């Protein structure tokens, strides 16, 4: 499968992240829209009450979940 993501406007900012709209198509060819995080900025991210700063982009789920806090 080949996936293409087209950047749509607007880009909005929420605490620590920039968001963009993303069009999705389900198995029934029904379109719907979600917000996705385009990039993180500034403040730390948290998981289970601890500082946890994941990678922004990765080629696998394991790499995406890699905690970059110590780096």
Secondary structure, DSSP 8 states (H G I E B T S, - for coil): --------S-EEEETTEEEEEEEEE-TT--EEEEEEEEEE-SS--EETTEE--B-SS-SSHHHHT-B-TT-
